[in-house]
Every structure is written in C-alpha cells, then in structure tokens.
C-alpha cells in the first residue's frame, strides 16, 4: 500500500506528462509563424483552454448581445445527453491534448442541469484529466451549490470547484435585478456569488477558484473600471472582459459594437486597477484575440508576476518556458514539492534565477503589504471574438487549404490558427476554434438538437 502510494506520487510529480509534452510540441508546430515568438504560451506552457458545446444550449436569461444561436432555447435540458456528450468530448481532448488542461463546462446556463447532473459532468471532466470550470450567470442559491459539492452521504465530492460568473447590465431576467440599468445594481449579486463559495469552504472544506466575466459594449464601457476594482475587492481570482462581437442571435444586436476595441477596454481596466497592466511579454495565442495580465494582489495593490521592463524577469520567463513551461503547478503540496525538487535536480541553473525573481517580486509587493495582507493571484483578461461574417469565409478557405487574398479574411485565418480556445467533435475526431463553433457550427447543431431533444415530447 505504501509502495503504491509512493509510486503514485512519483508519477504525478513528473514535471510534464509525456502525453502533454507531445501535445505541446504539436500545438507549437500548428501555430502560424507570426505567433511563434518568445512571449507565446501556447505550445510552450499550455495547449490552450477547452470548452463543451451542444451539451445544454438552453438559458433562462436574455442578454443583449447573446452569442447563442437563435435555436438554442428550443432544446430541452437532458442530463443523460449532457453526460454522454461531455464524456465523448473530453475523451477526444484527453487523446489529442494530454492531461491537466482547463476546460469550461459551457453552453447555456449550467445550473439548469440540476446539482446532481452538474456534479456528474464535472466528475467526468476530471476523470479525463481536465480542470473543469462551470460557466454560469450566477443566479443560484447556496442550497444548489451545497447539493452540487456534496454527495448523498453528505461528504464532499470535490476538493476544489472552479466557477466563472457572468455579470453585466446587458443581461435581462436575473431574479434580483431583472432589468439593470447600471453595473452597480449587480454588485449585491456579485458579492453573494463569492459569499456562497466562502461559506461552502468554511462549512465543508471545498476550496474555490472564481472568475468574473463581463460583456462590454458602448453602453457599459464607462463602467469597466469600477467593475475591475469591484472584482479585485470581492475575492475573484480573474476578471475577464469580452468586447461584444456580431455572433449568435442577430435579434439581440442593438448597438454598434465596433465602437469598443481591446485597447479601449484595457485602458479602462488599468484605470480601475490603478496601475499599468503589462501583457505583451506573456501572450496566449493571437494578441488580436487575447490580452492577459498575471499578477499578485495584496491589500488592494496589484503587481505583475513579471516586470516586462526588467530584462532579468524576461530571462526568467525564457528559462521557465524553455525548461519547465509545461508543468502543472496546481497540485497537492506534497506532489508540487517533489515536482520542484525534480526540476531543481535536473536544471540546477534554475535555482539562482528563481530566487532572484522571487526577491524582485517580493520587492514589488512590499514587505509590509506581504506581512499584513493575504497575497493571492489576480489575472485580468480581455477576450475578443470575431464577427461571424469574417469567420465563415476564413474557415471555408482553411478547409480548402487556401490562404485568403483578402487581408481581413487572412487575418481571421491567422487568428483561428492561433486560437487558444478549442472545442471537440468526437464524430469527426477534430478540434475546432470557439469562433468557428459559435459562428459556423452552432446554428445547424442546435437545429439537430432541437429535433433530438424537443422542449415538448412528441
């Protein structure tokens, strides 16, 4: 028994699983030349994020805009279909992308599954080596969360739950704010969402990792700064902002979305955080799609993990991505300690570089803040989806093996090649970028699902 446990810890403490290492090499080779640069994380640290599709399209809120195809709410929630589809999609992702990747349980509103089926879907994803994150509008109570987290015997089903709550004033039908006019009206819902997970941890020992999502249009761009600050103060570990695109149901397109671009959104986030947010030195996929700032938050003060203006930090980045970029630091303490020891044994040159970086990071945080505060990770992200009208010709040309002559379509092809967000199609054995899924495949997929899972049985 002891020998088996030790062997298990040793296997889990491998810096990079062989399957994941192979997937990283493949992902790097697939990137367009413009994306293969020293800042690139795809193919070096991660193969990217993942998401489900067609597993529960239905939602009980109305949003303007809405990325769901118009037919999504014609499909009933069916737990058996959900579990079967999630299992097949995760199995393909595990085969093609290795283990330890982040995968979103996404579609319509995940809580419509009910807590038991929701928990079963998360368990399936974990069994396939994924780190699942449930995507929700957050309009549920503590009883639902507790029933999700605990089994019939009252014992916890999960060591950690990852949730992304989407809150913005473009969402209609929320129970306590059905037609919000300002973002501030949603602050009680934002606080309650976090409080439920804090209570769950206190009462049952289930840890949590929470993200805050917000769609941005000309209507609420002026409130991005305050939402960024609120997300910091409330305990979210990530604040993600998505400039709206012309994707999904055209009946919900009520503004000129092109008035809002990534630079504008990023400037507003920086205004809320109160400091510059460096991002170009750590890039996930294409910079026209994603922009991220990784840092540490202590007593309301945010500092970057790496100072992009310090060449020593950039050298540390290069060392890390070259020698241990594929490691998974989200491991139990004993496993992580052994993993670090194995890395140090193989690459002793990493030790002084890592110590130097840690000293500089502590200097940026400040000893007083470090001792008096509770440092935690805080990431700011902007995701920009593409309009469906440009995705369709770009994808069709890629399927024919052609490089488009039109500069706009060619740019879309580059972005699709470097996409950091994939969805699996077990029926074809392929992965597709999320923009292709939403812009090209969702409408027909939801029509088929409406026949398979009609709202009213025949």
Helices and strands as residue ranges (DSSP letters): H 2-12, H 18-30, G 33-35, E 49-51, E 62-63, G 70-74, H 79-97, E 101-105, G 110-113, H 115-127, E 130-136, H 142-149, E 160-166, E 171-172, G 183-186, H 187-204, E 207-216, G 221-223, H 224-234, E 238-243, G 250-252, G 257-259, H 262-273, E 290-298, E 301-304, H 311-323, H 333-346, H 349-365, H 367-372, E 376-383, H 388-399, H 407-417, E 421-425, E 430-433, H 434-436, I 437-441, H 442-452
